[in-house]
Amino acid sequence: MEEEVKMSTRVLLASAIVLLVVLLTGPLGYRFELVPLQPSLVSLLIAIAGGLLVTLVGLVYVVIAIRGALPGNRNLIILAMVLGLVPSLFITPQIAKARSVPPIHDITTDTDNPPAFVAILPLRANAPNGVEYGGNEAWPAEKLGETTREAYPDLDPIIMPMSVADAVDRTVSVLTEMGLDIVDVDAEAGRVEATATTYWFGFKDDMVVRISSGDDDVVIDLRSMSRVGQSDIGANADRIRDFIARFESL
């Protein structure tokens, strides 16, 4: 009986390791176009559910080990339990954040007249999310704008005493520093477009910066939009905040 339990403990540890592999390969499989998006997302759920099951079974084994029935297996059991919790610890914060923000993916500092994408349009030709602001039936422009302002009241245009040319140069520097790929720089129009790529899934979010001249300053509006997914889990708003903070600190 003891040998059978020891074997089960090894199987438990092996299962935890396999689930970690599933946790990693699902997103990376989508990033490198090996599997579609839905199966890669399902793999995350499998990793979470399987990991919690491993932890639950491990807890039962720990009770047995504490009673002295499995003195040689305690370390393996604890290791399996820790590994089994990794998927939940990795994904739960993302789920919590998704619930804390509205399920939108098109964020801008000017909800009345959002900056328009130009050079990026061909790159989004096959993207599930269109570029028209409020083009989704569930999120018409008025509702999208109101929701954006309520959820992200801190996202205001940048107003600074500088020339359009200097603002364009600084914009390119900031976007590059943030790790985005510059797609187009139109200094005459005061527009810079760039693309951000997430690490695990390789999701692409596009960003356009519009620079307008005032009397003695420039007004800089931003728009960041995901190509895939209804909710961006706050990523686009975070990207705009990051840009504003970096731009104003230079």
N, C-alpha and C positions, 0 to 999 in steps of 0.2 A: 504493500500500500504506500509505504514511504517513497519507494522508487517511482511509483506512478505520479505522486504529487510533485516530486522533484522534476520529473519530465514535464508535467503541466506548467511548472514554474518557468522552465526554459521556453516552453511554447508561448507563455504569456509575455516574456521578455522579447521573443522574436516577433510576436504580434505587434508590440509597441514600436519596435524598430520599423517594421513594414508600414505601419500607419504614418510614421514620420516621413518615410519615402513617398507615400501617397500625398501627404501634405505639401511636399516640395514639388513633386512631378506634375501635379494637376495644374497649378498656375504656370509653371515653366513650359509645360506641354502646349498650353494655349499661346504663350508668348512666342514660341518657336514654330507655331502653326502646325503642331502635330495632332492636336485634338481640338474640337469645337469648344466654344465658351461654356455651354451648359454642362457637358461632362466634367469639365475642369472645376466648375463650381460645385457639382455634386461630390467630387472627390474631397472637397473641404468638409462637407457634411459627414461623409464617411469617416474621415479622419477624426472629427470631433466625437461622433457617436462611438466609434470603435475605441478611441482613447479613453472615453469615460467608462466604457465597459471593462477595459483592461484595468483601470484604476479601481473599479468596484470589486472585480474579482481579486485583485491584488490585496484589497483591504480585508477580504475574507481570509486570504492566505496569511496575512500579517497576524490576524487574531489567532490562527492556528500556530503560527511560528512563535508567538509570544507565550503560548501555553507549553512550548517546548517540543511540539511534535515535528517541527521542521527547523532545527537549529542551524542547519547548513545552507538554508535558502533565503534567509532574511534579506541579505544585501541584494540578491537578484530580484526579489519581490519589490523591495523599495525602489530599485532602479526602474523596474517596469512601470510602477505607479507614477514615478516622476515623468518618465517619457510619455506615458499615457495622457498626462495633463498638458503637455506642450501644445497640442493642437488647440485646445480650449483657451489656453493662456495667450496664444498667438492671435486667435480670431475673435474672441469675445470682446476685446476693446473696440474692434472695428464694428461689430454688431451694435454695441452700445452707442458708438458715435453716429452710426447710421440712423438710430432711433432718435437722436437728439437734434437732427437737422431735417429740414423738409426734403422730400424726394425729388429734387431738381438737379439739373446738371449744366445750366447756362447762367453764369453769374456775371454781372456787370456793375460798374459804378454809375452808369447812366441808363436807368431802366426806361426812360422816355425816348431816348435816341441812342441805342447801343452802338458801339463801334462795329463796323462791318468787316467781315473777312473778305479778302480779295484773292491774294496769291494762294491761300490755303484751300480755296474752294475745290480745285481739282483733286487735292489729297483727301478730301472728304466725300468724294463722289459716291463711294459705295458704303459710307458710314451709316449705321442705323439712325443716328440722330442728325436731322437736318440742321442747317445754319440759320433758318428764319427764326427770329426771336418770337417765342410764343407760338411756334408752328405746330406744337403738339396740341391735340384737341383737349387733352386733360389739363393742359397748362396754357391757356391763351395769354397773350401779351400782358393784358391788364392784371390778371391773376398772378402771373409769373413775377411781374414787377413788384406788386404789392407784397407777395411772399418773400421776395428777395430783400426788400427794404425792412420787413419785420424781422427776418431771421438774421440779417447782417447789416444792422444800422450803422456800423462803423466803416463800411466800405464807401468812402467818399472820393471824388476826383482829387488829384494832386494839383495844387495851384502854387506855382513857384516863379520867382522873378528871374527868368532866363530865356534865352532864344530857343526857337523851335529846333534849330540845328544842334545846339548843345543838348537839348532834351532828347533828341533822337540818338545822339552818341551815347548819352548816359543810359538810355533805355536798352540799347544793344549790349552795353557792358553789364547791366544788371541781369538781363535775361541769360546771358552767357554764364555769368557767375552762378545763377540759379540752376544751371545744367540743362536749360532748354536749347533746342536746335533752332537757330534762326532760319526762317523760311524766306523772308523778304524784308527789305528795308527801303521804304519810299520816303526819302527825306523831303521831297517837294510836297508830297501830300501829308507829311507828318504821321506816317503809319509804319508800325513795325509788327510783323507777324512771326510767331514762333510756335514750336510744338514741344510738349513735355511727354516723356514716356515713363510709365511706372516700372518699377524694378521687377516685381514678381510676374504679373500678368502681361506686362508690356502694353497696358492700356495707353492710348494716346489722347491727350487733352490739348486743344489748340488755344492760343492766346493772341489777342490783337491789342495793341496799344495805340490809341489815337491822341495825337498832340495838336492842340489848337492854340493859335496865338491870340493873346488879349492885348490890352493897352501896353502894359509894362511887364506882362508875365505870360505864362503858358498854362493851359488847362489840359491835364492828362487824364483821359478816361481809359479804363481797361475792361476787357471782357475775356473770360476764360470758360471754355466749353468742352465737354467730353464728347467723344465720338460714339461711345458705346455706353449703354446703361441708363436707367431712369434716374437713379440717385448717384451723386458723386461722393457721398459720405463727407461732404464739406471740403473736399480737396481743392476745388476751384476757388472757393472763398479764401482758403488758406494760402493758395498761390498768389492771389491778388494782395492779400495782407503782406506776404513776404516781399513782394515786389515793392509795395509802397514803403515799407520800412527800410529796405535797402536803398531805394531811390532817394528818399529824404535824408538818409544818413551820409550820403556822399557829398 
